[in-house]
Every structure is written in structure tokens, then in C-alpha cells.
Amino acid sequence: METKFQDNIKKDILSLVVPVHNEEETIDIFYSTIESLSSKVNAEIHYHFIDDGSTDRTLSILRKLSEDDKNVHYISFSRNFGKEAGLYAGLQQADGDYVAVMDVDLQDPPELLPEMLKEVQDGEYDAVGTRRANRKGEAKLRSWFSEQFYTWMNKISQTQLVDGARDYRVMTRQMVEAILSLSENQRFSKGIFTWVGFKTKYIPFENRERVAGQTSWSFWALMKYAIEGIVSFSTVPLTVITILGLASFIMSLLSAAFIVIRALIDNNSVAGWPSMVTIMLFIGGIQLLSLGVIGRYMAAVFLETKKRPIYIKKEES
């Protein structure tokens, strides 16, 4: 009788959001791995794959998985809108009591999922995320730039990012709703996860290689993503160019005063073309840099005012 009563208790639902782009080699491996852990997860797992305009067999694999398992759902975009759009779409589709975000390449350790969910279910934390304890196996130059980004981002922004933090995390429904309330077009999820607040714990893990396939994150794509983060969560660059402009103006006044005083005393004007060219290049460089920074912020405002959708669905299940 007691066993029957326990069987009738409704299990929590864990919605697993998985953005994918040209991941035909990894989807089946990922699904099998999570299914092998499902008995350890104290919830019913619902999969929400987001196909970000893949050009390989990703969509056909998702269709088959959805036909074979009623708990597998997917959205396919009309084109590639980027991982940020995929995350947003997945969080919108996820309807579970708890929501997890995870990469399909298994660089995010699946074996941590039961522990992460349990800590959130216990109520002490609103979210349990993960961070890389090291960058073993990553190119040194890429690792250095990543470390510098986190260091400087935390200095120029009120939103503090955890070095090595991954998108891989389990969140309460309340936190997910708070994230979805930020419907900005230019999205930087790592910053948004932190900005909304809520009590979060991070679990460190050793860096891992992809289980299969190739990453779509090139060095320049990561640089662009870093710039998006800075523009989204800091106005310090605007302050810096204001200070540079003020300093340049003061230097020009001092230089003009020096020239006038020297002319009055010596009555002799010495040609100084090298120094003149240097000064012109210096001031011109500051002006171009300033225009570039201001232009980047204006571009972000311009894109937001268009009110274009973050993504367009072509197919879903």
C-alpha cells in the first residue's frame, strides 16, 4: 500500500535546455548519457533541444528522437541566430518545475546533474552552476584572453562574473521567469544570470574535451561575444574616452600656451614637423577610438529600437 502511494506521488519535472548547431555527431551520445543517469535524477527529465539553423543532419535526428520519446521536444530556427537566441528560446519553451541549461558536447559533466538538482530542490540555493577549475587542453593565448576578460569585466561592471563559469546550471522556476523578463535583443547570458540575482552556488570541475565534432566558437567569435558582454553590462568605456578627450584638450591648451610664451620670449618659431605629425596622429587616434566606442553603443541602441524578434521558429515539436 505504501509503495503504491509513493508511486502516485507526482515527480518534479526538470526541463533540460540544449542549444545545438551542426551537432549530428553528439546528439545521440548526449541523449544516451543523460538517459543512463535519469534514475539518479530526482525528477522527470524533459528535453528541449534548440536547433540553431543547422545545415547537417541535426534536425532529422531531433525529429526521430521526438518521435521515439514523448519527453523530447525541439525548436528549429529559420536560420542561425546564435547561441544566445537558442538559450532564450529554450528557456521560453521549458515548462518544468526546474530548468537546466547544458551543452550537447558533454564538456559539461552530466554526472553533476543529480547533485545540482538536489541542492536546488533542498531550497538553500536558487541556482547551482558550474565553473571550470582550469583551462587544461585550451590554447594558451585563448586562455589568457579569457582570464583577462573576466578580470577586467569585473572591474568595469557592477555585475560580477565568476571566472570559468559555464552556462551549465540548474535554476528554479522563479529565476527562469526573472531571466525571461529581460527581453533585450543584444543578450549576454552569463551577465544576465548574475544580474538577476538569486542565491547561486558554483561547482568546480576539470576542463574536458568535446565528446565528438568540432566547436563553432572561433577566437574571433569569442572576441565578439566578449564585446557584447562589455557593451551590455558596462558604460566604463564611454567614461574612459571622455577622460581621454578631456586630457587631450588640456594638453592642447598647455601646448598652445607654451608656443605663445616661447614666441614672446625668443621671437623665434622653429619648425617641428616630426612632433607636429606625432601630435596629430595621437589626437586623430583618440578621436577614431572614441567614435568607434560610441558607435558600438549606438549600434546596440539602434538594434534594440528595431524591436526585431530574437529568433524565428521554422519548426517545433
C-alpha positions as CSV (number, residue, x, y, z in Angstrom):
1,M,0.0,0.0,0.0
2,E,2.8,2.4,0.9
3,T,4.7,1.6,-2.3
4,K,1.5,2.3,-4.4
5,F,1.1,5.6,-2.5
6,Q,4.8,6.5,-3.3
7,D,4.3,5.7,-7.0
8,N,1.3,8.1,-7.2
9,I,3.4,11.0,-5.9
10,K,3.9,13.4,-8.8
11,K,7.5,13.8,-9.6
12,D,9.1,17.2,-10.3
13,I,9.8,18.0,-13.9
14,L,13.3,19.0,-14.9
15,S,13.4,20.8,-18.3
16,L,16.8,20.4,-19.9
17,V,17.5,23.2,-22.4
18,V,20.2,22.2,-25.0
19,P,21.1,24.6,-27.8
20,V,22.6,22.8,-30.8
21,H,24.2,23.8,-34.1
22,N,25.6,21.2,-36.5
23,E,25.8,18.6,-33.8
24,E,24.8,15.5,-35.7
25,E,27.7,13.5,-34.1
26,T,26.9,14.4,-30.5
27,I,23.1,14.4,-30.0
28,D,22.6,10.6,-29.7
29,I,25.6,10.3,-27.4
30,F,24.3,13.1,-25.2
31,Y,20.8,11.7,-25.1
32,S,22.1,8.2,-24.2
33,T,24.4,9.6,-21.5
34,I,21.6,11.6,-19.8
35,E,19.2,8.7,-20.0
36,S,21.7,6.5,-18.3
37,L,21.7,9.0,-15.4
38,S,18.0,9.5,-15.3
39,S,17.4,7.0,-12.5
40,K,19.7,9.1,-10.3
41,V,17.9,12.4,-11.0
42,N,15.0,13.0,-8.7
43,A,12.8,14.4,-11.4
44,E,11.3,13.5,-14.7
45,I,13.6,14.9,-17.5
46,H,12.0,16.7,-20.4
47,Y,14.5,17.6,-23.2
48,H,14.2,20.9,-25.1
49,F,16.7,20.9,-28.0
50,I,17.0,24.2,-29.9
51,D,18.3,23.7,-33.4
52,D,20.1,27.0,-34.4
53,G,19.8,26.7,-38.1
54,S,21.9,23.6,-38.6
55,T,23.0,22.6,-42.1
56,D,23.8,19.0,-41.3
57,R,21.5,16.1,-40.1
58,T,20.9,17.7,-36.7
59,L,17.2,18.4,-37.4
60,S,16.4,14.9,-38.7
61,I,18.0,13.4,-35.7
62,L,15.9,15.6,-33.4
63,R,12.7,14.6,-35.3
64,K,13.4,10.9,-34.7
65,L,14.2,11.4,-31.1
66,S,11.0,13.3,-30.6
67,E,9.0,10.5,-32.3
68,D,10.6,7.9,-30.1
69,D,10.4,9.7,-26.8
70,K,7.4,11.9,-25.9
71,N,9.6,13.9,-23.4
72,V,11.9,15.1,-26.2
73,H,10.9,18.5,-27.7
74,Y,12.7,20.7,-30.2
75,I,12.6,24.1,-31.9
76,S,14.2,24.7,-35.3
77,F,15.2,28.2,-36.3
78,S,14.7,29.6,-39.8
79,R,18.4,30.4,-39.8
80,N,21.4,30.7,-37.5
81,F,20.5,33.3,-34.8
82,G,23.3,32.4,-32.3
83,K,23.6,30.5,-29.1
84,E,22.1,33.4,-27.1
85,A,18.9,33.2,-29.1
86,G,18.9,29.4,-28.6
87,L,19.2,29.8,-24.8
88,Y,16.3,32.3,-24.7
89,A,14.1,30.2,-26.9
90,G,14.8,27.1,-24.8
91,L,14.0,28.9,-21.5
92,Q,10.8,30.1,-23.1
93,Q,9.8,26.6,-24.1
94,A,10.8,25.0,-20.8
95,D,7.9,24.5,-18.5
96,G,9.4,22.3,-15.8
97,D,9.5,23.0,-12.1
98,Y,13.2,23.3,-12.5
99,V,15.2,24.2,-15.6
100,A,18.8,23.2,-16.5
101,V,20.9,24.6,-19.3
102,M,23.5,22.3,-20.8
103,D,25.8,22.0,-23.9
104,V,25.4,18.9,-26.1
105,D,29.1,18.2,-26.5
106,L,29.4,16.8,-22.9
107,Q,32.1,19.3,-21.9
108,D,29.6,19.9,-19.1
109,P,29.9,16.9,-16.8
110,P,26.5,15.1,-16.8
111,E,27.3,13.2,-13.6
112,L,27.0,16.5,-11.7
113,L,23.3,17.0,-12.7
114,P,21.7,14.9,-9.9
115,E,23.8,16.7,-7.2
116,M,23.0,20.1,-8.8
117,L,19.2,19.4,-8.9
118,K,19.2,18.1,-5.3
119,E,20.8,21.2,-3.9
120,V,18.2,23.4,-5.7
121,Q,15.3,21.2,-4.6
122,D,16.5,21.4,-1.0
123,G,15.7,25.2,-1.2
124,E,19.0,26.6,0.0
125,Y,20.0,27.8,-3.4
126,D,18.0,29.3,-6.3
127,A,20.6,28.0,-8.8
128,V,23.6,25.7,-8.9
129,G,26.0,26.4,-11.7
130,T,29.4,25.1,-12.7
131,R,32.8,26.6,-13.4
132,R,36.0,25.2,-14.9
133,A,38.7,24.8,-12.3
134,N,41.3,25.0,-15.0
135,R,41.7,25.5,-18.8
136,K,43.7,22.4,-19.5
137,G,43.8,21.5,-23.2
138,E,42.9,25.0,-24.3
139,A,45.2,27.2,-26.4
140,K,47.4,29.4,-24.1
141,L,46.5,32.6,-26.0
142,R,42.8,31.9,-25.8
143,S,43.1,31.1,-22.1
144,W,45.0,34.3,-21.4
145,F,42.3,36.4,-23.2
146,S,39.6,34.6,-21.3
147,E,41.2,35.3,-18.0
148,Q,41.8,39.0,-18.9
149,F,38.1,39.3,-19.9
150,Y,36.8,38.1,-16.6
151,T,39.3,40.2,-14.7
152,W,38.5,43.5,-16.5
153,M,34.8,42.8,-16.8
154,N,34.6,42.5,-13.0
155,K,36.5,45.8,-12.6
156,I,34.4,47.9,-15.0
157,S,31.0,46.3,-14.3
158,Q,28.7,46.1,-11.3
159,T,27.8,42.6,-12.4
160,Q,30.4,40.2,-11.1
161,L,31.2,37.2,-13.3
162,V,32.7,34.0,-11.9
163,D,35.9,33.1,-13.8
164,G,35.4,30.0,-15.8
165,A,31.7,29.9,-15.2
166,R,29.7,27.8,-17.7
167,D,26.1,28.2,-18.9
168,Y,25.6,24.8,-17.4
169,R,23.3,25.3,-14.4
170,V,20.1,24.2,-12.7
171,M,17.6,27.0,-11.8
172,T,14.3,27.4,-10.1
173,R,11.2,28.4,-12.0
174,Q,11.3,31.8,-10.3
175,M,14.8,32.6,-11.5
176,V,13.9,31.5,-15.1
177,E,10.9,33.8,-15.1
178,A,13.2,36.7,-14.0
179,I,15.6,35.9,-16.8
180,L,12.8,35.8,-19.4
181,S,11.6,39.2,-18.2
182,L,14.8,40.7,-19.7
183,S,13.8,40.5,-23.3
184,E,16.7,42.6,-24.7
185,N,17.9,41.7,-28.2
186,Q,21.6,42.0,-27.5
187,R,21.9,39.2,-25.0
188,F,24.9,38.1,-22.8
189,S,23.5,35.3,-20.7
190,K,26.5,35.0,-18.3
191,G,25.9,38.6,-17.3
192,I,22.1,38.2,-17.2
193,F,22.3,35.1,-15.0
194,T,24.3,37.2,-12.5
195,W,22.4,40.4,-12.9
196,V,19.0,38.9,-11.9
197,G,20.5,38.0,-8.5
198,F,19.2,34.9,-6.6
199,K,21.5,32.8,-4.5
200,T,23.8,30.7,-6.6
201,K,26.4,28.1,-5.9
202,Y,29.2,27.1,-8.3
203,I,30.7,23.6,-8.5
204,P,34.2,23.4,-10.0
205,F,35.2,20.7,-12.4
206,E,38.2,19.7,-14.5
207,N,38.1,21.0,-18.1
208,R,37.0,18.4,-20.7
209,E,37.3,18.0,-24.4
210,R,34.3,17.6,-26.7
211,V,33.0,14.1,-27.0
212,A,32.8,14.5,-30.8
213,G,32.5,17.0,-33.6
214,Q,34.1,20.5,-33.9
215,T,33.3,23.6,-31.9
216,S,31.7,26.5,-33.7
217,W,33.3,29.0,-31.3
218,S,36.3,30.5,-33.1
219,F,38.6,33.0,-31.4
220,W,37.0,35.9,-33.2
221,A,33.5,34.7,-32.3
222,L,34.6,34.7,-28.7
223,M,36.1,38.2,-29.0
224,K,32.8,39.5,-30.5
225,Y,30.9,37.8,-27.6
226,A,33.2,39.5,-25.1
227,I,32.5,42.9,-26.7
228,E,28.7,42.2,-26.5
229,G,29.2,41.5,-22.8
230,I,31.1,44.7,-22.1
231,V,28.6,46.9,-24.0
232,S,25.6,45.2,-22.3
233,F,26.8,45.5,-18.8
234,S,29.3,48.4,-18.6
235,T,29.4,52.1,-19.6
236,V,33.0,52.5,-18.4
237,P,34.4,52.6,-22.0
238,L,32.4,55.7,-22.5
239,T,33.8,57.2,-19.3
240,V,37.4,56.3,-20.4
241,I,37.0,58.1,-23.8
242,T,35.6,61.1,-22.1
243,I,38.6,61.3,-19.8
244,L,40.9,60.8,-22.9
245,G,39.1,63.6,-24.7
246,L,39.5,65.9,-21.7
247,A,43.2,65.1,-21.3
248,S,43.8,65.7,-24.9
249,F,42.0,69.1,-24.7
250,I,44.1,70.2,-21.7
251,M,47.3,69.1,-23.4
252,S,46.4,71.2,-26.4
253,L,45.8,74.2,-24.2
254,L,49.1,73.8,-22.5
255,S,50.9,73.3,-25.8
256,A,49.3,76.5,-27.2
257,A,50.3,78.4,-24.1
258,F,53.9,77.1,-24.5
259,I,54.1,78.2,-28.1
260,V,52.8,81.7,-27.4
261,I,55.1,82.2,-24.4
262,R,58.1,80.9,-26.4
263,A,57.3,83.2,-29.3
264,L,57.1,86.2,-27.0
265,I,60.4,85.5,-25.3
266,D,62.5,84.3,-28.2
267,N,60.6,85.7,-31.1
268,N,61.7,82.6,-33.0
269,S,59.5,79.9,-34.4
270,V,61.3,76.6,-35.0
271,A,59.8,74.1,-37.4
272,G,58.9,70.9,-35.7
273,W,57.3,68.7,-38.2
274,P,58.0,65.3,-36.6
275,S,56.5,66.4,-33.3
276,M,53.6,68.0,-35.1
277,V,52.8,64.8,-37.0
278,T,53.1,62.8,-33.9
279,I,50.6,65.0,-32.0
280,M,48.2,65.0,-35.0
281,L,48.3,61.2,-35.2
282,F,47.8,60.9,-31.4
283,I,44.8,63.2,-31.3
284,G,43.4,61.6,-34.5
285,G,43.8,58.1,-33.0
286,I,41.9,59.2,-29.9
287,Q,39.1,60.6,-32.0
288,L,38.8,57.5,-34.1
289,L,38.9,55.3,-31.0
290,S,36.2,57.4,-29.3
291,L,34.0,57.3,-32.4
292,G,34.4,53.6,-32.5
293,V,33.4,53.0,-28.9
294,I,30.4,55.5,-29.1
295,G,29.4,53.9,-32.4
296,R,29.3,50.4,-30.8
297,Y,26.9,51.7,-28.1
298,M,24.8,53.5,-30.7
299,A,24.6,50.3,-32.8
300,A,23.3,48.4,-29.7
301,V,20.7,51.1,-29.2
302,F,19.8,51.0,-32.9
303,L,19.3,47.3,-32.9
304,E,17.2,47.4,-29.8
305,T,14.9,50.1,-31.2
306,K,14.1,48.0,-34.2
307,K,12.2,45.5,-32.0
308,R,13.2,42.6,-34.2
309,P,12.4,39.2,-32.7
310,I,15.3,37.4,-31.1
311,Y,14.7,34.3,-33.2
312,I,12.2,33.0,-35.8
313,K,10.8,29.4,-35.5
314,K,10.6,27.3,-38.6
315,E,9.5,24.0,-36.9
316,E,8.8,22.7,-33.4
317,S,7.7,19.6,-31.6
